[in-house]
Structures are given as structure tokens and as C-alpha cells.
Amino acid sequence: MRIISGKYKGRVLHPPANLPVRPTTDFAKTGLFNILENQIEFENLNCLDLFSGTGSISMELISRGAKSVTSVDRDYGCTAFQKETTRLLGIHNLRIIRTDVLTFIKKKHEPFDLIFADPPFDLNIHESLTHSLVEGNLLATGGMFILEHNAKQDWSTLPGFQSNRTYGNVAFSFFTKLEP
């Protein structure tokens, strides 16, 4: 796992091999952040990383100057790795929560400016998750939701859909929460 840009650019982190994850490839992550660099200013963002796994997206957001990031994953090994990584890098604005994502999003939270979610491809919740986030109160009005999914899936008919980018077998669909 490599941090591509920002304060921790070039840092290579080595997650344990036994974690139950499918990490976003450097190719896909580079493409995603190239898009984001041209659309948003990271410095003022409160971000949420759902199904965060190794924390690759969370660390990249922090490295690029996000104001705060909340990382949610239910796996103990994943959250332990993220906590160790934040300790090693001296990161203080990353909140790591070990819980089920669906339980987390049902609770009341301050709205986030950017939400990234990478649910397991075989978990059939992409559509309901998108509805919950784009139509609920977790995403700030005008905020961006990014869904990582299998490139064969098309979520362009869901509310708030803006665009889609494909990188090999992985795709990112971008959604915006519009004014009510």
C-alpha cells in the first residue's frame, strides 16, 4: 500500500497478508485522486471512509490535507493496522471506528463533505447504501459520495449520480447530494 501524494507521499505501508480485503489498486487510486484534485480542496473536508479495510483511502485523504477523516470497518485486524499506521505516521485527525457500516450509518452524525465507500463486491448493498447516503443526513448538501464497485455494474440511474470512471475491473461512481 503506497501513499501517492501529499504530506506522506511515497510512504509504503505493509498490511498483514491475512486481512480480509481487496485493496484499491494504485492504478485505480491514482485515477480517483487525479479526478478529485481537479474538483475539490481537501484542506477543509470532513471525510468518511466506509468499508475502509487497510485505510488506504483514509491515509491518502489525510496526506492530502483533509481536515478530518472517519474510517469505519468491522474487522479487528484492519482497524488495528490502521491504528498502528496512524501511530507510526503521527496522524491525529483520523478517527478509526470498528463497527458494522450499516450500524454506523443508522446513527446520527454530523454530515460529511466527502464519503467514500468500498463495500465487498459480492455484498448486495450498493444500491441501498447509495440511497441511504445520498438521500439521508450523513452526506452534507453539495457533498460528494464515491462508490467503488465492479466495473460491470451500472449505478447511473440512482439519485444524485454525476459520473462514472473505470479502471480495469474497478469503477468509481460519483454522486452529489443536491438541495432538498
Rosetta blueprint (number, residue, H / E / L):
1 M L
2 R E
3 I L
4 I L
5 S L
6 G L
7 K L
8 Y L
9 K L
10 G L
11 R L
12 V E
13 L L
14 H L
15 P L
16 P L
17 A L
18 N L
19 L L
20 P L
21 V L
22 R L
23 P L
24 T L
25 T L
26 D H
27 F H
28 A H
29 K H
30 T H
31 G H
32 L H
33 F H
34 N H
35 I H
36 L H
37 E H
38 N L
39 Q L
40 I L
41 E L
42 F H
43 E H
44 N H
45 L L
46 N E
47 C E
48 L E
49 D E
50 L E
51 F L
52 S L
53 G L
54 T L
55 G L
56 S H
57 I H
58 S H
59 M H
60 E H
61 L H
62 I H
63 S H
64 R L
65 G L
66 A L
67 K L
68 S E
69 V E
70 T E
71 S E
72 V E
73 D E
74 R L
75 D L
76 Y H
77 G H
78 C H
79 T H
80 A H
81 F H
82 Q H
83 K H
84 E H
85 T H
86 T H
87 R H
88 L H
89 L H
90 G L
91 I L
92 H L
93 N L
94 L E
95 R E
96 I E
97 I E
98 R E
99 T L
100 D L
101 V H
102 L H
103 T H
104 F H
105 I H
106 K H
107 K L
108 K L
109 H L
110 E L
111 P L
112 F E
113 D E
114 L E
115 I E
116 F E
117 A E
118 D L
119 P L
120 P L
121 F L
122 D L
123 L L
124 N L
125 I L
126 H H
127 E H
128 S H
129 L H
130 T H
131 H H
132 S H
133 L H
134 V H
135 E H
136 G L
137 N L
138 L L
139 L E
140 A E
141 T E
142 G E
143 G E
144 M E
145 F E
146 I E
147 L E
148 E E
149 H E
150 N E
151 A L
152 K L
153 Q L
154 D L
155 W L
156 S L
157 T L
158 L L
159 P L
160 G L
161 F E
162 Q E
163 S E
164 N E
165 R E
166 T E
167 Y E
168 G L
169 N L
170 V E
171 A E
172 F E
173 S E
174 F E
175 F E
176 T E
177 K L
178 L L
179 E L
180 P L
